[in-house]
Amino acid sequence: MKKIFLLLIGAIFVFAHEKVFVVERENSALAVIENHKLKNEIKNMHNFNHAVVKFIDNDGYVITRDGYLIKFDPIKEKKIKEVKASKSAIGFTLAKDFVAVANYSNKTVEIFDRDLNLLQTIDTSSRNVGIKTYKDYLIFAAMDKDEIWVMKREGKKFKKFKVIENAGEVPFDAMINKNIYVCGFFNSPFVGVLNLDTFEYKKAPLKLEHKNIVLKVPHFGFWSIMKDKFFIPAVGDNKVFVFDKDFNFIKYIEVEGNPVFTSLSPKRDYLAVTFSGKKFPIVEIIDTKSLKIVKRFDFKGMVLHVRWSKEEPLLYVSNNGKSKVIGVNTKTWKEDFSINVPKPSGIFIFHTK
């Protein structure tokens, strides 16, 4: 029996596999990278200027800048279906039986089933961002109203449950960790922290010393959350803020430019930081224990995204300026390989089994 168990474990290890999907920003195509090589391209994907890719089970979904919601097969690497969710969309979230899209131009949130059949339209009269789920709740921020909306599922529909008014000026993104929803604001020197069990809301101040011209708005994400720390990229300041799990301020880390992405390694021991403007070519690596910068890279191009491999000691770097996806070995901190990909942007990893 022990031998059979070991064989099964070995089989799981062998067949678990990482497939990398990269947004080709100007080509309306999704590049497929496997075994460090460009394998395929899924084409005719509409406006990929700010496309986001997510996976659930063996399904892949994309939201495009011009509001198309696309379902694709990440194993067979082909489109399955597309619908026009709005004129302009920025984000979406996946659940076991629905897909929720936060729209800009239509000023709605659209709810679809997993096969992209429309279930519900929620009129918000605002651009919407930071859409997340928790239990029976759907949470998002109304950018033009400075509000956070909590919708509760009742039967097959979501109904307005709670609205946090005057949450902060111009919300732009959010992250969620268990029952804690954290919202960032473009014009307020704090982040909003909403407890989704008690619905207590507090404003955690950010120590912003100066406001630089913001060329690219920072992005939040689950990859910036540890068990005991939150990492928040500053808006218009050369800082990454660090909070504890209860959102008490720990410190800020001075970085080289205006941060855009803060991406945690799988073991949560390193944080990769990317920048905008003149510092687009730079990636800095922060040690999450010492909270100090330990590595700096200059890729001589325009880095738009990074993503850590879960299977290899590898950091994927999307160099849009050089039309390359670069693999950095995280043991040696040296470049292992580069792959020619036309104008790459977001990097998204799918694990096949």
LUMKE-108246 format. One record per residue (C-alpha): z, y, x; residue number from 1. Coordinates in Angstrom, 3 decimals. Layout:
// residues N
Z	Y	X	NUM .
...
END
This chain:
// residues 353
0.000	0.000	0.000	1 .
0.868	2.380	2.842	2 .
-2.504	1.708	4.462	3 .
-4.338	2.457	1.187	4 .
-2.374	5.695	0.814	5 .
-3.299	6.788	4.336	6 .
-6.943	5.957	3.679	7 .
-6.876	8.099	0.528	8 .
-5.336	11.007	2.430	9 .
-8.025	10.612	5.073	10 .
-10.732	10.587	2.411	11 .
-9.386	13.788	0.856	12 .
-9.447	15.445	4.292	13 .
-12.972	14.295	5.026	14 .
-14.451	15.339	1.685	15 .
-12.638	18.658	1.363	16 .
-15.232	21.188	2.502	17 .
-15.593	24.912	2.844	18 .
-18.719	26.668	1.654	19 .
-19.114	30.401	2.286	20 .
-20.923	32.684	-0.168	21 .
-21.861	36.139	1.107	22 .
-23.124	39.044	-0.986	23 .
-26.406	40.431	0.356	24 .
-25.734	44.001	-0.657	25 .
-29.330	45.255	-0.806	26 .
-31.216	42.029	-1.545	27 .
-29.786	41.003	-4.937	28 .
-29.027	37.646	-3.344	29 .
-26.029	35.456	-2.583	30 .
-26.239	33.856	0.860	31 .
-24.833	30.353	1.302	32 .
-23.305	29.496	4.680	33 .
-22.325	25.952	5.571	34 .
-21.345	24.537	8.957	35 .
-21.767	27.992	10.507	36 .
-25.419	28.235	9.457	37 .
-27.354	30.027	6.719	38 .
-28.208	27.212	4.331	39 .
-29.594	28.900	1.227	40 .
-29.891	32.065	-0.858	41 .
-29.342	32.381	-4.595	42 .
-31.743	35.155	-5.593	43 .
-32.363	37.535	-8.507	44 .
-28.688	38.479	-8.847	45 .
-29.243	42.119	-9.967	46 .
-27.450	45.105	-8.373	47 .
-25.253	43.699	-5.621	48 .
-23.988	47.053	-4.389	49 .
-20.414	46.211	-5.394	50 .
-20.602	42.567	-6.441	51 .
-17.507	40.381	-6.723	52 .
-17.512	36.555	-6.688	53 .
-14.745	34.272	-7.994	54 .
-14.330	30.536	-8.442	55 .
-12.444	28.349	-10.891	56 .
-12.694	24.557	-10.873	57 .
-16.309	23.907	-9.818	58 .
-17.685	27.048	-11.468	59 .
-18.671	30.261	-9.735	60 .
-18.860	33.691	-11.418	61 .
-20.252	37.034	-10.259	62 .
-19.907	40.537	-11.668	63 .
-22.576	42.997	-10.523	64 .
-22.515	46.769	-10.214	65 .
-24.976	47.088	-13.102	66 .
-22.762	45.047	-15.412	67 .
-24.219	41.539	-15.325	68 .
-21.798	38.639	-15.550	69 .
-23.388	35.606	-13.914	70 .
-22.257	31.996	-13.903	71 .
-23.531	29.818	-11.071	72 .
-23.077	26.313	-9.704	73 .
-21.561	26.592	-6.203	74 .
-22.287	22.924	-5.474	75 .
-25.962	22.917	-6.496	76 .
-26.257	26.570	-5.435	77 .
-28.120	27.836	-8.492	78 .
-27.688	30.269	-11.387	79 .
-26.670	28.780	-14.722	80 .
-26.481	31.761	-17.066	81 .
-26.183	35.533	-17.130	82 .
-25.135	38.092	-19.744	83 .
-25.114	41.872	-19.757	84 .
-21.415	42.750	-20.017	85 .
-21.933	46.506	-19.682	86 .
-23.950	49.233	-17.987	87 .
-21.532	49.251	-15.048	88 .
-18.691	46.900	-14.148	89 .
-16.224	46.778	-11.280	90 .
-13.975	43.737	-11.715	91 .
-13.098	40.641	-13.662	92 .
-10.543	37.872	-13.893	93 .
-10.777	34.156	-14.667	94 .
-8.568	31.911	-16.791	95 .
-8.837	28.289	-17.891	96 .
-10.682	29.189	-21.097	97 .
-11.948	32.770	-20.739	98 .
-13.444	35.388	-18.434	99 .
-12.342	39.032	-18.838	100 .
-14.515	41.861	-17.489	101 .
-13.260	45.386	-16.769	102 .
-16.090	47.832	-17.400	103 .
-16.801	51.356	-16.178	104 .
-19.701	52.678	-18.202	105 .
-19.138	51.047	-21.575	106 .
-15.424	51.885	-21.338	107 .
-14.481	48.488	-22.677	108 .
-12.948	45.211	-21.597	109 .
-15.100	42.260	-22.628	110 .
-13.732	38.758	-23.159	111 .
-16.108	35.782	-22.750	112 .
-15.606	32.048	-22.863	113 .
-16.324	30.036	-19.708	114 .
-19.953	29.568	-20.877	115 .
-20.373	33.361	-21.201	116 .
-20.314	33.582	-24.986	117 .
-18.737	36.875	-26.102	118 .
-15.344	36.431	-27.796	119 .
-13.942	39.968	-28.014	120 .
-14.604	43.604	-27.125	121 .
-11.587	45.811	-26.372	122 .
-12.423	49.519	-26.659	123 .
-10.328	51.554	-24.211	124 .
-12.295	54.854	-24.090	125 .
-11.765	54.716	-20.339	126 .
-13.128	53.199	-17.173	127 .
-11.035	50.107	-16.476	128 .
-9.794	48.568	-13.228	129 .
-7.232	46.145	-11.801	130 .
-7.645	43.440	-14.438	131 .
-5.244	40.474	-14.114	132 .
-3.648	37.725	-16.206	133 .
-0.057	36.538	-16.538	134 .
1.068	33.919	-19.077	135 .
-0.384	35.100	-22.422	136 .
-0.951	38.623	-21.149	137 .
-4.042	40.447	-19.961	138 .
-3.211	43.497	-17.832	139 .
-5.469	46.293	-16.626	140 .
-5.392	50.012	-15.811	141 .
-7.243	52.683	-17.804	142 .
-8.530	54.936	-15.028	143 .
-9.337	57.971	-17.197	144 .
-6.065	57.847	-19.124	145 .
-3.606	57.228	-16.263	146 .
-2.288	54.248	-18.206	147 .
-1.557	50.558	-17.699	148 .
-2.385	48.362	-20.685	149 .
-0.779	45.033	-21.477	150 .
-2.643	42.935	-24.046	151 .
-1.046	39.814	-25.533	152 .
-2.978	36.823	-26.751	153 .
-2.429	36.031	-30.409	154 .
-4.567	33.137	-31.551	155 .
-8.079	33.658	-30.223	156 .
-7.768	37.432	-29.748	157 .
-5.906	39.815	-27.460	158 .
-3.920	42.593	-29.124	159 .
-2.353	45.680	-27.578	160 .
1.246	44.832	-26.682	161 .
2.438	47.636	-24.430	162 .
1.017	50.752	-22.759	163 .
2.607	52.409	-19.730	164 .
1.731	56.082	-20.192	165 .
1.645	58.557	-17.290	166 .
1.661	55.603	-14.925	167 .
0.010	57.635	-12.142	168 .
-3.071	59.764	-11.538	169 .
-6.380	57.871	-11.482	170 .
-5.537	54.195	-11.010	171 .
-8.168	52.433	-8.879	172 .
-7.029	48.843	-8.237	173 .
-4.133	46.441	-8.674	174 .
-2.633	43.245	-7.336	175 .
-0.365	40.704	-8.979	176 .
2.311	38.438	-7.547	177 .
3.851	36.111	-10.123	178 .
5.352	38.531	-12.690	179 .
4.890	41.707	-10.623	180 .
1.814	43.865	-11.301	181 .
1.242	46.523	-8.626	182 .
-1.151	49.398	-9.337	183 .
-2.584	51.875	-6.830	184 .
-3.483	55.485	-7.681	185 .
-6.063	57.771	-6.164	186 .
-4.170	61.035	-6.679	187 .
-0.506	59.989	-6.721	188 .
1.701	59.386	-3.644	189 .
3.138	56.135	-4.989	190 .
2.246	52.718	-6.343	191 .
3.272	51.604	-9.814	192 .
5.266	48.383	-10.105	193 .
5.415	46.689	-13.506	194 .
7.676	43.699	-14.156	195 .
5.782	41.578	-16.694	196 .
8.920	39.750	-17.845	197 .
11.134	42.782	-18.511	198 .
8.369	45.461	-18.655	199 .
10.464	47.689	-16.451	200 .
8.181	50.150	-14.640	201 .
8.974	51.987	-11.436	202 .
7.117	54.208	-8.997	203 .
7.444	53.170	-5.349	204 .
6.771	56.243	-3.166	205 .
4.282	56.198	-0.287	206 .
4.933	58.439	2.698	207 .
1.554	60.143	2.980	208 .
1.467	62.797	5.695	209 .
-2.119	63.973	5.351	210 .
-5.081	63.354	3.105	211 .
-8.327	62.427	4.829	212 .
-11.702	62.424	3.107	213 .
-11.908	59.033	1.394	214 .
-15.365	57.495	1.849	215 .
-14.429	54.048	0.564	216 .
-11.515	53.390	-1.776	217 .
-9.022	50.751	-0.549	218 .
-9.028	47.366	-2.247	219 .
-5.929	45.444	-3.246	220 .
-5.826	41.695	-3.636	221 .
-3.646	38.595	-3.709	222 .
-4.414	38.128	0.005	223 .
-2.117	41.077	0.840	224 .
0.995	39.413	-0.562	225 .
3.531	37.253	1.296	226 .
6.696	35.619	-0.009	227 .
8.794	38.435	1.403	228 .
6.316	41.286	1.936	229 .
3.625	43.356	0.232	230 .
1.000	45.173	2.314	231 .
-0.586	48.274	0.760	232 .
-3.511	50.156	2.364	233 .
-3.020	53.924	2.095	234 .
-5.468	56.221	0.295	235 .
-6.593	58.984	2.651	236 .
-4.111	58.183	5.435	237 .
-4.186	56.008	8.561	238 .
-1.410	53.713	7.403	239 .
-0.642	50.303	5.975	240 .
2.603	50.355	3.982	241 .
4.981	47.387	4.000	242 .
7.385	46.632	1.137	243 .
9.785	43.741	0.588	244 .
9.499	41.302	-2.339	245 .
11.567	43.643	-4.546	246 .
9.287	46.520	-3.574	247 .
11.753	48.327	-1.377	248 .
10.028	50.228	1.429	249 .
10.257	48.585	4.881	250 .
7.968	50.688	7.078	251 .
4.451	51.908	7.560	252 .
2.124	50.744	10.304	253 .
-0.073	53.379	11.952	254 .
-3.649	52.092	12.077	255 .
-6.836	53.497	13.567	256 .
-8.564	54.789	10.447	257 .
-8.511	54.868	6.644	258 .
-7.859	51.228	5.676	259 .
-10.027	49.527	3.059	260 .
-9.088	45.832	3.136	261 .
-5.860	44.185	4.278	262 .
-6.477	40.443	4.443	263 .
-3.790	37.846	5.198	264 .
-4.455	34.694	7.218	265 .
-3.759	31.330	5.513	266 .
-0.482	30.873	7.402	267 .
0.473	34.489	6.630	268 .
1.030	35.193	10.319	269 .
-1.738	37.779	10.745	270 .
-3.162	40.638	8.702	271 .
-6.745	41.793	9.309	272 .
-7.432	45.464	8.486	273 .
-10.869	47.027	7.970	274 .
-11.730	50.712	7.765	275 .
-14.248	53.251	6.446	276 .
-16.132	56.215	7.892	277 .
-16.355	56.514	11.684	278 .
-14.054	53.507	11.994	279 .
-16.336	51.149	10.030	280 .
-16.991	49.018	13.176	281 .
-13.290	48.436	13.837	282 .
-11.076	45.523	12.764	283 .
-7.397	45.494	13.704	284 .
-5.097	42.460	13.583	285 .
-1.423	42.953	12.720	286 .
1.299	40.408	13.481	287 .
3.198	40.060	10.197	288 .
6.513	39.275	11.915	289 .
6.617	42.104	14.433	290 .
4.500	44.373	12.176	291 .
2.594	45.508	15.253	292 .
-1.126	45.611	16.029	293 .
-1.920	42.747	18.417	294 .
-5.745	42.740	18.480	295 .
-8.541	45.268	18.073	296 .
-12.262	44.553	17.669	297 .
-15.227	46.918	17.784	298 .
-18.234	45.189	16.203	299 .
-20.658	48.097	16.820	300 .
-21.852	48.070	13.226	301 .
-20.438	48.583	9.742	302 .
-17.821	45.974	8.801	303 .
-17.575	45.691	5.023	304 .
-15.426	42.594	4.583	305 .
-13.442	39.880	6.340	306 .
-12.217	36.497	5.189	307 .
-10.030	33.861	6.867	308 .
-11.098	30.215	6.837	309 .
-8.575	27.751	5.443	310 .
-10.075	24.812	7.332	311 .
-10.711	26.274	10.772	312 .
-9.059	28.810	13.097	313 .
-11.724	31.279	12.069	314 .
-12.116	34.814	10.736	315 .
-15.440	35.587	9.062	316 .
-16.589	39.192	9.566	317 .
-19.336	40.788	7.464	318 .
-21.211	43.245	9.706	319 .
-23.537	45.087	7.354	320 .
-24.844	47.403	10.061	321 .
-26.022	44.514	12.240	322 .
-27.052	42.184	9.348	323 .
-24.793	39.465	10.704	324 .
-21.834	37.364	9.612	325 .
-19.659	36.789	12.674	326 .
-17.182	33.968	13.226	327 .
-14.161	34.929	15.358	328 .
-12.040	32.076	16.757	329 .
-8.440	32.986	15.917	330 .
-7.012	30.878	18.746	331 .
-8.965	32.612	21.482	332 .
-9.818	35.796	19.534	333 .
-13.374	35.448	20.828	334 .
-16.654	35.399	18.882	335 .
-17.668	31.795	18.213	336 .
-20.973	32.410	16.455	337 .
-23.053	34.896	14.476	338 .
-25.385	34.220	11.555	339 .
-28.292	36.431	10.529	340 .
-27.668	37.530	6.925	341 .
-29.519	40.548	5.478	342 .
-27.093	43.446	4.883	343 .
-23.996	41.297	4.154	344 .
-21.062	42.608	2.170	345 .
-18.324	40.573	0.402	346 .
-17.391	37.124	1.729	347 .
-16.122	34.502	-0.730	348 .
-15.118	30.930	0.120	349 .
-15.501	27.913	-2.162	350 .
-13.795	24.609	-1.384	351 .
-15.711	21.546	-2.503	352 .
-14.030	18.164	-2.976	353 .
END
